[in-house]
Amino acid sequence: MGQVLASIQAKFHGKQWKERQIRKISDKVFDRIKDDLGERNLTFEDLYIAVLIIYNDINKHLPGPHNDPPSKEKLKYMMQKYDWNLDGLLDREEFVEFIQALTADTVTTVGRNLVIAFIIAPALALAAKRATEGVPGVGKAVKKVPNSIYASIVALAVILFQKDGEDYEAYE
């Protein structure tokens, strides 16, 4: 069982898979911005729009907490770092490297949250359900709830809790 889980994780969460996905997203966004503007390379303003598009897609398609894009200051710093030819613009390859560096933490966080929500939380929920089935007064009600529904409710609660936790951290 452990080998099967490891091979699935390697297939879907391996470094090469992530790099290919980020490359596809980066190329799509680069082409979209470039086609809209008719330019070959991205200015800082173009880059900022591209980052907003990418973070919007991340937040739309992946469950878990909302991921805020970095500040303009961080983006300016990173643009200088990834502008290898020092022309003040990012070409396609510079942009891809920029996005890979920018999204590395986000992809790791989302992956961790998915593992917690869909693997760990349901397993703990079923263990808790079994433990409470013998409690007088509560046990009968708990036994009536099917395992799949109980685990789904707990997984949903974990996802909602992750979102609330992110909202709380924003106020600190």
Disulfide bonds with the S-S distance in Angstrom:
none
